[in-house]
Amino acid sequence: MNAPVTRRNAVLGIAVAATSLATPSILHAQSAGRVVVVGGGFGGAACARALKRAGANLRVTLIEPNKVFTACPFSNEVIAGLRDIELQQFGYDKLASEGITVIGLAATKIEPQRRTVTTADGAELAYDRLVLSPGIDFHFEGLPGYDDAASEKMPHAWKAGAQTLLLRRQLEAMEDGGTVAIAVPANPSRCPPAPYERASLIAHYLKTRKPRSKVLILDAKDGFSQQRLFEKAWKELYGDMIERVALSQGGRVTSVDPATRTIVTEFGNYTPDVANVIPPQRAGRIAEIAGATDTTGWCPINPVTFESQLVKSLHVIGDACLGGGIPKSASAASSQGKACANAIIGMLAGRAVEAPRLTGVCYNTVAPGYGFSLAGNYQPRGDIFAEVEGGATSPVDAPRELRAREAAEAERWFQTITADTFG
């Protein structure tokens, strides 16, 4: 995703928004089968919907404990007071109306030998194929001092919802002249550019409401996706309000003390007024319960079929899988969900599965009316997805008119992908 800007000179426009939602051709199911999908985010819901649309005789069950899904894309605007959280929330009524059985409980146990999933009420569901789309969980052991209790004082806001609103309230309560610190983990991580978008939008809030304040980024990486675009925007829009301490400068956070709101790095300690701590991540817990995670905490897959390399008859999509070059993003998860559905339909029908070509697009808004984007195409190569030619990124030296168009395109993309997935 981080190829030099010079190898891509296409300006992103409507074509990129369309590419991000490219749908694999779905083969029509010839016989009944039972497919259970665990996790109702962008990947799981898209997969369940594509499966059911492939054939009415296919029995598709979606297991998701939350009645309302709160989307992460655009949640940084909620934090900055630019958007109401209700615009991020989506239900599953439309999926149910299409014949998908929606179970509003958590999956607690998976027995691959018996091909059953157990839900929180003790009920067992049999399957022919199982799809896990559990998103991320936090690797608290990787950040001493941080846990669920600590997140109530030093919110991560990396799962949209209550934490998003908590961080917003902390910003609103901070006095002018305060410091907001954002602790950024190493990759792999959900939506790698999102911490820098968050820093940008928090800076916008501070510039307009508390102009003597600053944003401090404590980063476990030296470089990051779309870095030149972000840094140019920061200089243009926010001057010296944003400071970033990279890995080689001692920016990696090694521990935290929530009692004193202290962030400890390799070269020094910080006690900001607001501490947004994004911890290291791994695949959602149910993937580990199923035996689908390896020592990295993520799920290795066959990139052609999305089958787990560790567990038969089980597929993994979205943020939880080891995808190689493809990012952990909403558009990538949606694309994977549809491709996985295509693979399952073929496998149930006894047909060979063709290698998918996936797309992913990432929009970033750094201020109202100022956006940029990065799109990529991906195909299986060995055990992972590798980026192939045909992607595009926003030019660094673009006029503000293009930045405004891309900000508008980002909103259209969000409306399209959420309608495609939930509506």
TORTOR-619333 format. One record per residue: residue in one letter; x, y, z negated of N, C-alpha, C in turn. Coordinates in steps of 0.02 Angstrom, whole numbers, plus 50000, padded with zeros to 5 digits. Layout:
N
AXYZXYZXYZ/...
***
This chain:
423
M500414993950000500005000050000500425006350000/N501065005749981501475011649974501955012650032/A501755010850093502175011850151502285019250162/P502875021050190503015028150201502485031450244/V502365037650229501855041350267502035041550341/T502685041550359502895042350427502665036650472/R502515030750445502315025350489501565025550503/R501215030150473500495030950486500355038250496/N500115040150552499965047250563499225048450578/A498815043350568498095044250580497785047950522/V497365052750539496985056350487496365052250472/L496255051050407495685046950388495045050850398/G494535047450419493885050550429493345045450417/I492805046050454492245041550446492455034350460/A492915033350506493125026650523493405022950463/V493755026450419494035023250360493485021050313/A492975025350305492415023350262492085017150289/A492025016650354491725010650384492175004650374/T492835005550383493305000050375493274997250306/S493185001450256493194999150187492624994350172/L492094994550213491514990350201491444985050255/A491974983750293491934978750345491724972050317/T491234968850348490954962750322491154956850366/P491454951650338491604945750377490954942750406/S491014939550464490414936250491490234930450446/I489614930250423489394925050377489074919350417/L489354913250411489054907450443488414905650407/H487924903150444487294901450413487324894650380/A487094894150318487104887950281486634882950315/Q486864876750323486464871550354486134866950303/S486384866850242486084862450192486094866050125/A485664863650080485614866750014486244865549975/G486434870249934487004869649890486904874049831/R487264872749776487204876649716487844880549705/V487804887149708488394891349695488244895949637/V488684895749587488624900149529489174905349534/V488994911649525489464917249525489474920149455/V490054920649425490134923449357490444930349364/G490074935449345490314942349348489954946349401/G489614951749381489194955549426489454962249446/G490114962849453490404969149478490394969349554/F490824973449583490814974349655490974967849692/G491414963749665491584957449698491044952249689/G490834950949627490354945749614489674947049644/A489424953249637488764954949665488774954549741/A489314956949772489374956649845489394949449869/C489744945149832489794938149850489114934749844/A488764935749788488114932649779487624934849833/R487634941249850487174943849900487334940949969/A487974940449986488164937750051488004930350055/L488084926650001487914919550001487164918550013/K486754922249977486034921349984485794923450053/R486074928550081485874930850147486094925950202/A486594921650186486824916850235486334911150244/G485894909950196485414904650203484944904450144/A484304904750157483814904950103483804898550062/N484034892950091484024886650055484614885850007/L485074890550008485644890349962485424893049894/R485554889349841485354891449774485934895349743/V485844901749734486364906249709486164908949641/T486614908249592486494910849525487044915649507/L486864921449482487344926449459487284926849383/I487844925849349487874926249276488234932649257/E487884937149223488154943649204487804946049141/P488184946949086487854948649022487574955649019/N487834960249060487604967149058487024968249106/K486484971049080485914972449124486064978249171/V486514982549151486704988349192487454988149203/F487654988649266488364989049284488564996349289/T489114998249255489365005049258490005005049299/A489985008449355490535008349404491125012549381/C491725009849393492335013549379492485019049430/P492395017749496492515023249543492085029349527/F492385035149524492055041449507491955042349431/S492135037449391492065038449318492545043649291/N493105044849326493545050249305493205057049309/E492735057649355492355063949358491885064649298/V491645059049273491235059249212491665061849154/I492265059249148492725061449094492845068949098/A492915071549158493065078649167492445083049167/G491865080249152491265084249147490975086349214/L491165082849268490935084749335490365080449359/R490175075349319489695070449343489345067249283/D488715065749290488355062249237488455054649244/I488525051249189488665044149191488085040149221/E487495042749219486915039249249487015037949323/L487405042249356487545041249427488015035349440/Q488305032849386488765027149391488435020449376/Q487805020549360487475014549332486995011349382/F487035004649386486655000849435486404994349403/G485804992349422485514986249397485514980649449/Y485194975049432485214969049473484514967149499/D484034971649494483354970049516483334968349591/K483714972049631483694970849703483974963949719/L484494961849685484774955249697484264949849678/A483934950849622483424945949601482854945649651/S482664951349679482104951449727482284947749792/E482934946849805483144943349865483214935849854/G483034933449794483054926349781483654923949742/I484084928449720484644926649678484404926049606/T484574920549572484404919749502484914923649460/V484684928649425485134932749384485034930849311/I485564928649279485554926649208485924931949168/G485574935249123485874940749085486214938549021/L486664933749027487044931148970487764930348991/A488204929848941488914928548956489024921148969/A489484919649015489724912749023490244911548969/T490164906148932490604904748875491044898648884/K490864894248931491234887948940491164885649011/I491714883049038491714880249105492054873449102/E491714868449129491994861649131492064859549204/P492644860649234492744859349305492634851949324/Q492804847349279492704840349296491964838649305/R491544841549262490824840349266490474845349312/R490844850649331490574856049371489964859249337/T490084861549277489554864949240489814871349208/V489364876049201489484882349165489004882649107/T489254884349048488824885148989488764892548974/T488144894748961488024901648944487954902548868/A487904908848847487924910348775487364907248736/D486814905448769486264902248733486324894648732/G486884892048757486994884748757486744881148818/A486424884548864486164881248924486744879648972/E486664874049007487154871849056486874872649126/L487294875149172487114875649242487604871649283/A487344867249326487764863349370487904867349434/Y488474866049464488644869549526489014864849574/D488984866649638489404863449688490034867649698/R489944874249694490504878849698490404884349647/L490944886349615490934891549564491384897249585/V491134903349579491524909449595491604913449530/L492224914849512492364919149455492564926049480/S492204931049456492364937949470492334941849405/P492774940149357492714942749289493044949449277/G493364952249328493714958649317494314957749273/I494444962849232495044962749189494844962149115/D495314959749077495314960749005495984963748987/F496054965748925496674969048903497154964148871/H497784965148886498324961048857498594964848797/F498214964448742498394968348683499074966348655/E499264959948663499924957848638500494961548671/G500354964348730500874967948766500974975148743/L500544977448697500614984248671500484984148596/P500994983048556500904982548483500554988648455/G500074987348410499694992648379499034994148412/Y498944991648473498334993248510497864987348511/D497224988548495496704983448497496034986948504/D495494983048498494834986048506494714991748456/A494934990748394494834995948344495235002248362/A495845001248385496255007048405495945010948463/S495575007348507495285010748564494735015648545/E494485015148483493985019948461494305026548441/K494955026548429495325032748414495745034948474/M495995030148511496415031548569496105027948629/P495575030648657495185026948707495575025448770/H495425019548798495715017748862495285020148920/A494625019948912494155021948965494305018349030/W494565012249026494745008349085494215003249103/K493705002749060493074999349077492545004649068/A492215006349122491765012149121491165010849076/G490955016249041490385015648996490505019748934/A490445016548875490515020048812491195023348805/Q491725019948828492395022748823492475028948866/T492155029048923492165034948967491895040948930/L491325040048897491005045548861491405047548799/L491725042648767492135044248708492715048748727/L493065047148781493615051348803493365058248823/R492795058648854492505065148872492365069348809/R492085066148758491935069848696492575072248662/Q493095068248664493725070348634494025076348670/L493975076448736494205082348774493805088548756/E493165087648750492735093348734492885096148664/A493075091748618493205093848549493895096748539/M494355095548585495045097848578495085105448582/E495505108348540495615115648542496025117548603/D495925123648626496335126148680497065126448657/G497515124348699498215123948681498435116948663/G497975112148663498135105348645498455101448702/T498675095448687498995091048736498595084548742/V498455082648804498135076248819498675071748848/A498795066048816499295061248841498935055348872/I499185053148929498925047248963499485042148968/A499405036448934499895031048937499715026448994/V500155025749043500025021949104500425015449102/P500105009649111500465003249108500815001749173/A501234996649172501544994149232501034990249274/N501184989249337500764985049379500914977649365/P500444973049379499794974249410499284977249362/S498874981549389498384985149349497794986849394/R497214987449363496614989449401496714996449430/C496584997249495496595003549530497215007749513/P497805005849540498425009149521498435016749526/P498095019949575498125027249577497675030749526/A497215027049495496705030249453496975034149394/P497515032049360497765036249305497975043249328/Y498215043849389498465050149414497875054549438/E497355051249464496745054949477496455057649411/R496465053449360496205055549295496595061449268/A497255061149272497665066849249497475073149287/S497345072449352497175078249393496515081349371/L496005077149362495345079749345495315082249273/I495695079249228495745082049161496075088949164/A496595089549206496925096049214496435101249241/H495995099149287495495103749313495035106049256/Y494815101349215494395103149158494755108049112/L495375106649097495755110949051495875117849082/K496025117949147496155124349180495555128949176/T494955126049182494345130049183494065131349113/R494235127049064493935127748997494455129248943/K495055126548949495565127148896496245128048928/P496365133848958496925134749004497615134648972/R497655134948905498315134648873498525127448859/S498115122648877498245115648863498665112448919/K498865106148908499265102648958499105095248958/V499315091949012499235084749019499925081549024/L500045076448983500675072948982500555065749005/I500895063649057500845056749082501465052949059/L501365047649020501905043348998501845036949039/D502325035949084502235031049138502725025249132/A502475019149138502895013149137503165011549206/K503085016049254503335015149322503745021249343/D504195020249389504555025949417504175029049475/G503875024949517503485027449573502775024849571/F502325028149608501635025949607501305027449674/S500745024249687500395024849750500185032049763/Q500325034449824500135041149847500465046649805/Q501065045249782501405049849736501515056749768/R501725056949831501865063349862501225067549868/L500665064249882500035067849887499825070649819/F499895066649767499715068949700500165074749678/E500815073949687501275079049662501185085649700/K501045085249764500915091349802500285094849776/A499765090849763499135093649737499245096749668/W499615093349625499745096049558500085102749561/K500595103249604500955109549609500505115049636/E500095113249685499655118149717499095120449671/L498805115749633498215117249594498335118849521/Y498855115649492498915115849419499585118449393/G500035120249438500675122949415501045118049371/D501225120249310501595115949264501135112949210/M500485112849223500025110149172500105102649164/I500325099049217500415091849213501155090249211/E501355086449161502045084049155502045076349156/R502475073449196502525066149200503205063849179/V503225059049132503845055949109503855048949138/A504315047749185504335041249220504715036049178/L504685029849202505025024349168505755025849154/S506125028049205506835029249197506995035149152/Q506485039249137506565044949091506335043249020/G506145036949010505915034848944505165035148935/G504785034748990504065035548986503675029348967/R503995023548966503625017448951503415017348877/V502775016348865502515016048797502645009048769/T502955008748710503125002248680502675000348623/S502345005148591501875003748537501475010048522/V500945009148483500545014948461500375014148387/D500225019748356499985019848286499335023748286/P498765020248289498135023848293497975028048232/A498245026148173498095029848112498345037048117/T498915037948151499205044648158499165047148230/R498845043248274498785044848345499475045948376/T499945041548357500635042048382500755037048438/I501065039448491501265035348547502025034748546/V502275028548544502995027348539503255025148607/T503775028648631504105026648693504825024748678/E505175022548728505865020348719506325026048697/F506155032248715506595037948700506295042948652/G505705041648624505425046548579504695045248564/N504425048848514503735048148493503335054348512/Y502685053348524502245058748541501605058148499/T501355063748476500725063848439500275069048472/P499935067048526499515071848563498855073148527/D498515078148548497855079648521497335074548545/V497415072348607496985067048635497455061948667/A497355055648648497785050248674497355045348714/N497465045348779497135040548823497635034948838/V497545029348804498025023848809497735018348852/I498025017248910497815011948955498275005948944/P498035000648913498484995048895498634990548955/P499134986148948499244981049000498624976749008/Q498554973749067497944970049083498084962949107/R497544958949108497564952249134496854950449157/A496784944549186496124942449210495634941849153/G494984942849169494464942149119494494935549083/R494304935549020494384929848975494104923349002/I493544923449037493234917249060493694913649110/A494124917349145494594914149192495104909949153/E495324912449097495784908649055495434902449026/I494814903349003494424897648977494354892249030/A494264894349092494184889549146494834886149166/G495404888649142496054885849160496324888549226/A496064894349248496244896949314496814902049311/T497044903949250497594908849245498264905249237/D498784908449262499454905749251499814909949198/T500474909349194500844912749142500844920349149/T500654922849208500604930149217499964932949186/G499484928649171498834930849147498344932049203/W498554931149266498124932049324498004925349358/C497584925249409497354918949440497664917949509/P498104913149518498364911749585497834908249627/I497774910349690497254907749734497544905649801/N497144901849838497254900849909496934906849944/P497324911049977497034917250005496564916150064/V496544910250092496084908850147495384907450119/T495344903450066494694901350039494534904549971/F495024907749939494974910549872494904905149818/E495044898949837495044893549788495614894449739/S495484892849676496014892749627496534887649645/Q497164889349635497704884549644497754879649585/L497394881149531497444877149470496824873049455/V496244875049482495614871749465495214870449529/K495034864249542494654862549601493934865049596/S493634866349654492944868449662492804875249632/L493324879049616493254885649584493614890849625/H493284896449637493564901949675493634908049630/V494134912349643494234918449604494304924349652/I493934929649638493954935649679494024941849636/G494184947449668494204953849633494834954849593/D494774959049542495354961149502495714955349470/A495374949749456495664944249418496184940249456/C496154940449523496594936049561497274939249575/L497764934949588498414937149610498374938249685/G498274944449705498144945849775498744947849816/G499324948549786499904950749824499854958149841/G499854959849906499854966849927499194970349921/I498644966549916497994969849913497864972649844/P497634978849837497564981949772496964979349734/K496954980449669496374978849627495914984949629/S495434984749675495004990549685494304988149702/A493824992749698493124990949713493044988749785/S493344992349833493254990549903493584983849918/A494174982549888494504976149898494094970549869/A493804971549809493394966349778492784964849821/S492464969949848491884968949891492064964949953/S492624966849983492854963350043493014956050027/Q493334954849970493484948049949492854944049936/G492354947149905491744943649889491394941149952/K491374945350004491054943350066491454937950101/A492124938550101492544933450132492494926850095/C492454927150029492384921049990491714917650005/A491184921550011490534918750030490574915150097/N490914918250145491004915250210491374908550204/A491894908350163492274902250153491844896750122/I491454898450072491044893550037490514890650084/I490194894950125489704892550172490014887450220/G490604888950244490954884350289491134877850255/M491374878250193491574872250157490974867850141/L490414870850122489814866850108489554863450171/A489664866650228489444863750291489964859150322/G490544858350290491064853950316491454856750373/R491464863450379491824866550434492484869550409/A492954870250455493594873450438493484880850425/V493874883550380493814890650362494364894650396/E494174899950431494654904250463494954909150413/A495584910850424495904915750380495554922450385/P495384925550329495034931950331495504937750344/R495234943150367495584949550371495204954250325/L495524956450273495194960550223495394967850230/T494974972250204495124979350205495064982150134/G495404987350121495354990950057495484998250069/V495095002450036495205009650042495175012649972/C495595017449960495625020749895495565028249906/Y495025031149879494945038449880495135041249812/N495465046949813495635050349751495415057649756/T495065059949704494855066849700495255070249645/V495625075349663496065078649614495775085349590/A495235087449622494865093449602494225093449644/P493715096949623493115097249664493285099749735/G493075095949785493205097849854493915096749877/Y494305092649840495005091349859495125083849850/G495155080249906495265073049902495755070649954/F495985064449946496395061149996496295053649988/S496565049850035496405042650036496955038550067/L496905032050055497385027150081496995020850097/A497045018450158496705012350178497205007350205/G497065000950194497514995750217497124989650241/N497454985650283497184979250307497634973750282/Y497344967950266497714962650233497514955850260/Q498014951550268497894944650291498304939850249/P498084933450244498474928550206499174927550236/R499644927150191500334925450209500614921350152/G500694914950163500894910550108500334910150057/D500504911449994500014910949940499694917649921/I499834922849959499584929549941499304933050003/F499034939049992498844943350047499414948250059/A499564949250123500074954150142499754959550185/E499994965650178499734971150218499964970450290/V499514971750337499664971450408499524978350438/E499744979250499499664985650532498924987450540/G498804993950545498134996250558497845000650504/G498215001350448497975005650395498125012950410/A497925017150364498035024350373498045027750306/T498405033250303498435037250242498355044650259/S498125048350212498065055550223498755058650232/P498825063350278499465066850285499605071250225/V500225071850207500415075850149500295083250163/D500475085550222500405092650238499765093750279/A499205092850246498565093750279498235100150256/P497825103250297497475109350276496935107650225/R496725112750188496225111650137495555109250167/E495435110850230494815108550262494795100950264/L495375097850278495395090450278495295087750208/R495605090950159495515088650089494775089050070/A494435094250092493725094950076493315089550111/R493485087950174493125082750210493225075950176/E493825074750154493955068250122493615067650054/A493545073150019493165073049957492435071349971/A492165074050025491475072550044491415065250068/E491925062850104491925055950126491955051150067/A492315053050015492345048849955491655047849925/E491275053149921490595052649894490155048249939/R490225048950004489835044750050490035037450044/W490695036250037490925029350027490615026349965/F490595030049910490315027549848489575025949856/Q489205030349889488495029149900488395022949943/T488825021949992488755016250037488925009750002/I489475009449966489685003149936489215001149879/T488955005949842488495004149788487825001849816/A487595004949870486975002649901487074995649932/D487644994649962487804988149993487844982649941/T488064984349881488174979349828487564978349785/F487244983749765486714983349715486024985349741/G485994989449794485364992349813485034989649874/
***
